Amino acid sequence: MTKRLFKRYCEIVYNESGIKLTEEKSQLLNARIGKRIRKLGVQPDKYLSIIENDPDELNTFLDAISTNHTYFFRESKTFKYLDKRCRDIWCAASSSGEEPYSLLTYCMELGFEPSILATDISDSCLERARRAIYPKKCLSNIPNHMIKRYFQKGMGKWEDHVRVKQHISKMIKFEKFNLLKDSPPSKIFDIIFCRNVMIYFDTPTKETVIRKLSKVLKQGGHFIIGGAESLSTLDHCLKYIKPSVYKKE
């Protein structure tokens, strides 16, 4: 892929999702779109023309670029900010569902059932989240008693997988949401998790996203980001509490 072509791909990704790709990410881009290019039997320049003119293929392209790895109870130290006052929770970059299911089961262990909105830009991630089937290896951070309480073991070809019990998975509302372009929900949330996604954004995009999410966070509510992220150099209205944790005052 030529530098000019890579630059144009990067412009599309940035304009549509806010994700900032640098030259160091050229191999990642090639890897993410390679399977699709081979399936369509086209070269990268032709595929660029396709996504510029076909909204459905553009969506497929963004889906491939934005999909990220996650696992249950990732960076769970911040879960201590969940309590019975957290009735409305927004998981604003929910990926394939491990995070919102972790939040829900953690709250249920505390004795309450919150309303959780889980959103992501990726259709394929949302589909996997709704299906709620995961490899057993993803459960390494979950105590055995919680696995028995909230998951079903697979059998036959699904022997190495588990499924979130259906009455649990139905408690979470999964919706597509573009952090850069979409308007926030009309409700107010007690706590918002937006973790491990803003590391892909530049400063203006980060500030846009924080302002948007902060508008629907209640006064005194916590805003949780990823362990590798910081808002220290950004213009925002949130108060720093500790690494990964901010509060709206």
N, C-alpha and C positions, 0 to 999 in steps of 0.2 A: 504494500500500500504506500503510495507516495505521500510526502508531507502535506501537499495541498489537499489530497483526498482525506487524510486523517484529520486535518484542521476542519474541514467541512463537517465530518462526522461529529467532531467535538462541539461544533457550533450548534448542531441539531440537539445533541444530548443536553447541552447547557440551556438552550432556549426552552426546551420542552420539560426538563426535570430539575434544572438547577445544579446538576452534577457537573463538576469541573474536572475534565480529563486533561492530564498533562502528557507531554511526549513520552514520559516513562510508562504510560498506560497503553501504548500502541499495541503491545503484545496481548494485553488483556482484551482490548477491543477486537483484535483479530480472532482471539479464541472464542469470545462470546458470540460473534456473528458468523464464525466459520461454518458451523453446522447448518445454519439457515441458508447460507450462500451455496453450500454444496447441494442442499436439497432442491433449491430453485435452479441450480445449474447456471449461475451467473457469476460474473466477476465483481469485485468490490465497487467499481465505478458504476456498474449497472444497478447494483443493489442500492446504492446511494440514490439514484434516480427513482427507484421504486418507492423507497420510504419517503421521498420528498413529494410523491404524488398519490400515495395510497395510505389513508389514515389507519387502516387495519394493520398493514405491514409496519407502519411506524410504531404502532402500539406493541407489536411483537418484538421489534427492535429494542424499544425502551425497556420492555420486560426483561430481555436478555441482559441488558447493561445494568439494570438496577437490582437484580437478584443477588442477595448476600447471604452468607452463612451465619447461622445462629444456633442456639441450643437452649434447653430448658434451664431456668434459674441462672441465667448468665448475669454476672455482676449483681448478685442478689443482696448485697449489703444494703443497697438503697431501698429494698423492700420494707425496711423498718419504718419508713414514712407512711406506710399503709396502715390505717386503723379503721375503726368502725365509722369514723366521720367521712371516709372516702367512699361515698356511695356511687359517685359518677367518675369513672376513670376513662381517660383517652390514651390508648396506646397508638401513637401517631406514625409509627414506622414498624408495623407489626410483622413484616416479612412473612415467613411461612407458619406463623402462629405460636411458636414456642413461648414467646414472651407473654402474650395475653393469657395463655393457658397457665403459665407460671404464676402470673398475678392473681388470676381467679382462684386457683387452688390454694395459694398462700392465704388469701383473704378467707376462704372457706375454713381453713385450719384455725383462723382466728375467731371463727364463729359467725361470719356474716357473708352475704352474697351481694357483691356490688354489681352495678350496671357497667359493662365494659364495651366501649366502642374501639374496635381494632381496625386500623386503616393502613393501606399500602398502595403504592403506585402500580405494583406488579399483579397482573391478572393470574399468572401461574402460581404465585405465592399465596394469593387469596384462595385459590382453588385447593391448594394443599392444606391450607389452614382449615377450611371448611370440611375437608375430608378427614382431617385430624388423625392421620396414620403416620407413624414415625418409626424409624429404626430403633431397636432397643438401646443401641449405644448412645442415643441422645439423652437417655435418662440417668446418666451417671451421677448427676448432681442432685437427684431426687431420692429422699429416704424411702426405704422399702414399703413402709406402711402407707405412704402417699401413693406409691405406684399401685398398690392393691386397691386403694380406695377410689382412685380416679382414672385408672387405665385398664383396658382389657388386653390380654395376651393374644397374639395372633396364632393361628393354627395352619397346618399345611404349608402352602407357599408363603404364608405370612408369618411363619414361625419366628422369624427374627425381627418382627415388628410388634408394635402396640398401637392401640387406638384409644383416644380419649373417649371415655364413656359418653354415650350420646346425650344423656340428660345434662352433662357438663358442657359439651361442645355447643349445645343449643343456647347456652346462656350468654354467649358472646356474639355481638353483632359485628360481622366483618363487612367492610365497605371499601370501595376503591376511592383513593384520595391522593391528589397531587399536591404536595406541600407547597410548591411554588405557585401553581395556577388556580387551585380550587378555593372557594370560600369556606371558612370554617363552619362547623355545625352551629345551630341556633341555641343550643343548650350551654350551660356553664358547668365546667368540670372541677371536681375537688382536687384532682392531681392529674398531671399530664406527663407521660413518658415519651420522650422523643430521643431515642438512644442510638448511637452508632450510625447515624445517617448524615449529620451535619459535617462530619469529617470530609465529606465529598463536596461540600459547598464552599464557595468563596465568601468573603466578608459581606458584600451586599446581599447575597442570597440568604446567608445565615440570619442577618438582621431582619430581612423580610419575613422569614419563617417564624422567628421568635416573636415579632410583633403580632403576627397573625394568630399564633397559638395563645399568646398571653391575653388576648382580648377575651377568650372564652375560658380563662382560668380564674377561679374565684379569688377574692382577696384572702390572703393567708394560705392559698393553695401552693403546693410544691410543684416545681418543674424539674424533671429528672432527665439528665443527658448521659451520654456514655462516658466510661472511664478515661477514654483517650481524647475527650473533647473538653473544651473550655469556652466560656463566654467572656473571659476577662478583657479582651481587646475590643469588644463589640459595644455598640450603643443599644441599650435595652433598659427595661424598667424593673428588672428582677434583682432581688438581693441575694448575694452569695451567702450560702450557709456552710458548705463544705464541698470538696471535690465531687462533681457530678450533680450537686443538689443546689437549687435556687428556689426562692420564694417570692411570691407576689405580695407586695405590701401597699 
